[in-house]
């Protein structure tokens, strides 16, 4: 499927080496102030060629809004947009036309559809995430009115880990370096590793952490459509994502319930809060008003610039030495994509939750 969401929906189109990447946002309420400069800034954070740590492909990635916005406000009609591709080098992929890149979608796409656009991976390319960032930017404009904020950062590259949790760091520093890690010293270690991996013609993976603040109690559904399940599905739909955990995640399995449970206490303002947040802001699939935090694991990029054994489309042994421009590590450019997917999940949950108590 090429459509994401229930009420707030994003439908995307385009391939890496086609004419453009674009989409249609449906379900965006009317009357929301639109900041096109903010949309462009988010795209610039995802844009290729932004630093020596990313692919060298140079794209301006300028967004064109085609419909659904009038005099600075959403109209309630579908928001059509596109971002034109203008720096394709399709000839770099000619030697991959009949070969399958190990751990890439080349093989599965061919088996599923019987045809494959070998140029830059076609629809399987991470360039498709342009549309997600635009959709996420509009979702964040809606969430801004509800006081919801989303911040993601690079927590780990290879074996280099930023210790602690989001609460231990100044998240205003995330964009102060090319890695998007809020600790300058750790960021430089990560950058050094990425540069070395790139020089070796290889790739490296890592982990992105994300925190959502200001989400009220009640977003998410109790059975199908649990908030953590929606976030997990959204994150795992991102290219190269291999794992998702929220709250204590896997680390909590060694604890007992008496250690893990978040105890309810008065919040001092006539309401209820919890003394801890091991649940990660979600209980029973529904937000509980605490910070929602999660982590997403990304594998090393499948396309490496060194010889690998593989097979042809006919199953014959072959050697592939990939060419082209590829990210040695997806983490720096994946940060805004993680934020965007989280924003669209939350915008959708917010709109669905507005009908939860209409009879009361």
C-alpha positions as CSV (number, residue, x, y, z in Angstrom):
1,X,0.0,0.0,0.0
2,X,1.1,3.5,-0.7
3,X,-1.2,5.2,1.8
4,X,-0.5,5.7,5.5
5,X,-3.0,6.6,8.2
6,X,-6.8,6.5,8.9
7,X,-8.1,10.1,9.2
8,X,-4.8,11.9,8.7
9,X,-3.6,10.1,5.6
10,X,-0.6,10.4,3.4
11,X,-0.4,8.8,-0.1
12,X,3.0,8.9,-1.7
13,X,4.4,8.4,-5.2
14,X,7.7,8.5,-7.1
15,X,11.0,6.7,-7.5
16,X,14.6,7.6,-6.8
17,X,15.4,8.3,-10.5
18,X,12.0,9.3,-11.7
19,X,10.8,12.9,-12.4
20,X,9.7,13.7,-8.9
21,X,8.8,12.4,-5.4
22,X,5.4,13.6,-4.1
23,X,2.3,12.9,-2.2
24,X,-1.2,13.9,-1.2
25,X,-2.1,14.7,2.5
26,X,-5.8,14.1,3.2
27,X,-7.7,14.7,6.5
28,X,-5.8,17.8,7.5
29,X,-8.3,20.1,9.3
30,X,-9.0,23.5,7.8
31,X,-7.7,26.7,9.3
32,X,-4.3,25.5,10.5
33,X,-1.6,28.1,9.9
34,X,1.0,26.7,7.4
35,X,4.7,27.5,7.7
36,X,6.2,26.5,4.4
37,X,9.7,27.5,5.6
38,X,9.3,25.0,8.4
39,X,8.4,22.3,5.8
40,X,11.5,23.2,3.8
41,X,13.8,23.2,6.9
42,X,12.6,19.6,7.7
43,X,13.4,18.6,4.1
44,X,16.8,20.2,4.4
45,X,17.5,18.1,7.4
46,X,16.8,15.0,5.3
47,X,18.4,16.3,2.1
48,X,21.3,14.3,0.5
49,X,24.7,15.8,0.2
50,X,24.3,17.9,3.4
51,X,27.6,16.8,4.9
52,X,30.7,14.6,4.2
53,X,28.9,11.9,6.3
54,X,26.1,11.4,3.8
55,X,25.7,10.5,0.2
56,X,27.3,12.9,-2.2
57,X,24.1,13.1,-4.4
58,X,23.2,16.8,-4.6
59,X,19.5,17.6,-4.6
60,X,17.9,20.9,-3.7
61,X,14.7,19.1,-2.6
62,X,12.5,22.2,-2.9
63,X,8.9,21.4,-2.1
64,X,6.1,22.7,-4.3
65,X,2.7,22.9,-2.7
66,X,0.1,22.3,-5.4
67,X,-3.2,22.5,-3.5
68,X,-4.9,22.5,-0.1
69,X,-3.3,25.8,1.2
70,X,-4.7,29.2,0.7
71,X,-3.4,32.5,2.0
72,X,-1.3,30.7,4.6
73,X,-3.9,28.3,6.0
74,X,-5.0,24.8,5.2
75,X,-8.4,24.6,3.4
76,X,-9.4,21.2,4.5
77,X,-9.0,19.9,0.9
78,X,-6.3,17.5,-0.1
79,X,-2.8,18.9,0.1
80,X,-0.9,17.9,-3.0
81,X,2.9,18.4,-3.2
82,X,6.0,17.3,-5.1
83,X,9.7,17.5,-4.9
84,X,11.5,17.2,-8.2
85,X,14.5,15.0,-8.8
86,X,17.3,16.9,-10.6
87,X,20.6,15.1,-9.9
88,X,20.0,11.5,-11.0
89,X,22.9,9.5,-12.4
90,X,21.1,6.4,-13.6
91,X,24.1,5.1,-15.5
92,X,25.9,4.3,-12.2
93,X,23.4,1.5,-11.7
94,X,23.6,-0.1,-15.1
95,X,25.9,-2.9,-13.8
96,X,23.1,-3.8,-11.3
97,X,20.4,-4.2,-13.9
98,X,20.5,-8.0,-13.8
99,X,22.2,-8.5,-10.4
100,X,20.7,-8.6,-6.9
101,X,22.4,-6.6,-4.2
102,X,22.8,-8.7,-1.0
103,X,20.3,-7.8,1.7
104,X,18.6,-5.2,-0.6
105,X,15.0,-5.3,-1.9
106,X,16.2,-6.0,-5.5
107,X,15.4,-9.7,-5.2
108,X,12.1,-9.4,-3.4
109,X,10.8,-6.7,-5.6
110,X,11.6,-8.7,-8.7
111,X,9.9,-11.8,-7.3
112,X,6.8,-9.8,-6.2
113,X,6.2,-7.7,-9.3
114,X,8.1,-9.5,-12.1
115,X,9.8,-6.2,-13.0
116,X,12.2,-3.9,-11.2
117,X,13.4,-0.3,-11.6
118,X,17.2,-0.9,-11.0
119,X,18.0,2.9,-11.1
120,X,18.7,3.8,-7.5
121,X,16.5,1.1,-6.2
122,X,13.3,2.7,-7.7
123,X,10.5,2.7,-5.2
124,X,12.6,0.9,-2.6
125,X,15.0,3.8,-2.4
126,X,15.0,5.9,0.8
127,X,14.3,8.9,-1.4
128,X,10.7,7.9,-1.0
129,X,10.9,9.3,2.6
130,X,10.8,12.8,1.2
131,X,7.1,12.5,1.1
132,X,7.0,11.3,4.7
133,X,8.9,14.3,5.9
134,X,6.5,16.7,4.2
135,X,3.5,14.8,5.6
136,X,5.2,14.8,9.0
137,X,5.8,18.6,8.9
138,X,2.1,19.3,8.3
139,X,1.2,16.9,11.1
140,X,3.5,18.8,13.4
141,X,1.7,22.0,12.6
142,X,-1.5,20.4,13.8
143,X,0.2,18.9,16.9
144,X,1.8,22.2,17.7
145,X,-1.7,23.6,18.5
146,X,-2.0,20.7,21.0
147,X,1.3,21.4,22.7
148,X,2.9,18.2,21.5
149,X,6.6,18.2,20.6
150,X,8.8,15.5,19.0
151,X,12.6,15.2,19.1
152,X,14.7,12.4,17.8
153,X,18.5,12.1,17.9
154,X,21.3,9.6,17.0
155,X,22.0,7.6,20.1
156,X,24.3,4.9,18.7
157,X,26.5,4.4,15.7
158,X,28.1,1.0,15.5
159,X,29.5,0.3,18.9
160,X,29.7,4.0,19.9
161,X,26.8,4.6,22.3
162,X,25.6,7.9,23.9
163,X,25.0,6.9,27.5
164,X,21.9,7.8,29.5
165,X,18.4,8.7,28.4
166,X,17.0,11.7,26.6
167,X,16.5,13.3,30.1
168,X,20.3,13.4,30.6
169,X,21.1,15.5,27.5
170,X,20.4,19.0,26.1
171,X,18.2,18.1,23.1
172,X,18.6,21.7,21.7
173,X,22.0,20.6,20.6
174,X,20.8,17.8,18.3
175,X,21.3,19.8,15.1
176,X,24.6,21.4,16.2
177,X,26.6,18.6,14.4
178,X,26.4,16.5,11.3
179,X,25.6,13.3,13.2
180,X,22.6,14.8,15.1
181,X,23.8,13.6,18.5
182,X,23.2,16.0,21.4
183,X,26.7,15.4,22.9
184,X,29.5,17.0,20.9
185,X,32.3,14.7,22.1
186,X,30.3,11.5,21.3
187,X,29.1,13.0,18.0
188,X,32.8,13.4,16.9
189,X,33.5,9.8,17.8
190,X,30.5,8.7,15.7
191,X,31.6,11.0,12.8
192,X,35.1,9.6,12.9
193,X,33.7,6.0,12.6
194,X,31.4,7.0,9.8
195,X,34.2,8.6,7.9
196,X,36.4,5.5,8.3
197,X,33.6,3.2,7.2
198,X,33.0,5.4,4.2
199,X,36.6,5.4,3.3
200,X,36.5,1.6,3.4
201,X,33.7,1.4,1.0
202,X,31.5,0.0,3.7
203,X,28.4,1.0,5.8
204,X,27.4,1.0,9.5
205,X,24.1,1.0,11.4
206,X,23.0,2.3,14.7
207,X,20.1,3.5,16.9
208,X,17.9,6.6,16.9
209,X,16.1,7.6,20.1
210,X,12.9,9.7,20.1
211,X,10.9,11.4,22.8
212,X,7.4,12.9,22.5
213,X,6.4,15.5,25.1
214,X,3.0,17.0,25.8
215,X,0.8,14.1,24.5
216,X,-2.3,14.1,26.6
217,X,-4.0,11.0,28.2
218,X,-6.2,9.0,25.8
219,X,-4.5,8.8,22.4
220,X,-4.5,5.3,20.9
221,X,-6.9,2.4,20.9
222,X,-7.3,-0.4,23.5
223,X,-7.3,-3.3,21.1
224,X,-6.4,-2.8,17.4
225,X,-4.6,0.5,16.9
226,X,-2.6,0.5,20.1
227,X,-0.4,3.6,20.1
228,X,2.8,1.7,20.6
229,X,1.8,-0.7,17.8
230,X,1.1,2.2,15.5
231,X,4.4,3.8,16.3
232,X,6.2,0.5,15.8
233,X,4.6,-0.1,12.5
234,X,5.4,3.4,11.4
235,X,9.1,3.2,12.4
236,X,9.6,-0.3,10.9
237,X,8.2,1.0,7.6
238,X,11.3,3.3,7.3
239,X,14.0,2.0,5.0
240,X,16.7,-0.1,6.9
241,X,14.8,-0.1,10.2
242,X,15.2,-3.5,11.9
243,X,14.0,-3.0,15.5
244,X,11.7,-1.0,17.7
245,X,11.3,-0.7,21.5
246,X,9.5,1.7,23.7
247,X,9.7,2.5,27.4
248,X,12.1,0.1,29.1
249,X,11.7,-2.3,26.2
250,X,13.8,-5.4,26.3
251,X,15.7,-4.2,29.3
252,X,12.7,-4.6,31.5
253,X,12.3,-8.3,31.0
254,X,14.8,-9.1,33.8
255,X,12.8,-7.0,36.4
256,X,9.9,-8.1,38.5
257,X,6.5,-6.4,38.4
258,X,7.2,-4.8,41.8
259,X,10.2,-3.1,40.2
260,X,8.7,-2.3,36.8
261,X,5.3,-1.0,37.8
262,X,4.8,2.8,37.5
263,X,3.1,3.9,40.7
264,X,0.2,6.4,40.5
265,X,0.6,9.5,42.6
266,X,-1.2,12.9,42.9
267,X,0.4,15.4,40.5
268,X,-0.2,18.3,43.0
269,X,-2.6,20.0,40.6
270,X,-5.7,17.9,41.3
271,X,-4.7,15.3,38.8
272,X,-2.9,12.0,38.6
273,X,0.6,11.1,37.4
274,X,3.2,8.3,38.0
275,X,6.3,8.3,40.0
276,X,8.3,6.6,37.3
277,X,7.8,6.1,33.5
278,X,9.0,2.6,32.7
279,X,5.9,2.2,30.5
280,X,7.2,4.8,28.1
281,X,4.1,7.0,28.3
282,X,1.8,4.3,27.0
283,X,-0.4,1.8,29.0
284,X,-2.9,-0.6,27.4
285,X,-2.1,0.9,24.1
286,X,-3.2,4.4,25.2
287,X,-1.1,7.4,26.1
288,X,-1.0,8.1,29.8
289,X,0.2,11.7,29.7
290,X,3.8,11.0,30.4
291,X,6.7,11.4,28.0
292,X,6.5,8.8,25.2
293,X,10.0,7.5,24.4
294,X,11.2,4.8,22.0
295,X,14.3,3.6,20.1
296,X,14.6,2.5,16.5
297,X,17.5,0.2,15.3
298,X,18.8,0.7,11.7
299,X,20.9,-1.8,9.9
300,X,24.0,-0.9,7.8
301,X,23.0,0.3,4.3
302,X,22.9,-2.8,2.0
303,X,24.7,-1.1,-0.9
304,X,28.5,-1.2,-0.2
305,X,31.2,0.1,-2.6
306,X,33.3,-3.1,-2.5
307,X,33.0,-6.4,-4.3
308,X,30.4,-8.9,-3.1
309,X,29.4,-12.3,-4.4
310,X,25.8,-12.5,-5.6
311,X,23.7,-14.1,-8.4
312,X,22.1,-12.8,-11.6
313,X,18.3,-12.8,-12.2
314,X,18.8,-16.3,-13.7
315,X,20.5,-17.5,-10.5
316,X,24.0,-17.7,-11.9
317,X,27.0,-16.8,-9.6
318,X,28.3,-13.3,-10.1
319,X,30.4,-10.6,-8.5
320,X,28.9,-7.1,-7.9
321,X,31.0,-4.0,-7.3
322,X,28.4,-1.3,-6.7
323,X,28.8,2.2,-8.1
324,X,26.8,5.3,-7.4
325,X,26.3,7.6,-4.4
326,X,25.2,6.0,-1.2
327,X,25.0,6.8,2.5
328,X,27.6,5.1,4.6
329,X,25.2,5.5,7.6
330,X,21.5,6.4,7.4
331,X,21.3,7.7,11.0
332,X,21.9,11.5,10.4
333,X,19.3,11.7,7.7
334,X,16.9,9.3,9.3
335,X,16.4,11.5,12.4
336,X,13.8,13.8,10.7
337,X,12.1,10.8,9.1
338,X,11.6,9.2,12.5
339,X,10.1,12.5,13.8
340,X,7.9,12.7,10.8
341,X,6.5,9.2,11.1
342,X,5.8,9.8,14.8
343,X,4.1,13.1,14.0
344,X,1.7,11.5,11.5
345,X,0.8,8.6,13.9
346,X,0.0,11.2,16.7
347,X,-2.0,13.5,14.4
348,X,-4.1,10.5,13.3
349,X,-4.6,9.4,16.9
350,X,-5.6,12.9,17.9
351,X,-8.2,13.2,15.2
352,X,-9.6,9.7,16.0
353,X,-9.7,10.4,19.7
354,X,-12.0,13.4,19.1
355,X,-14.9,10.9,18.6
356,X,-14.1,8.8,21.7
357,X,-16.7,10.4,24.0
358,X,-19.1,12.2,21.8
359,X,-22.1,10.7,23.7
360,X,-21.1,12.1,27.0
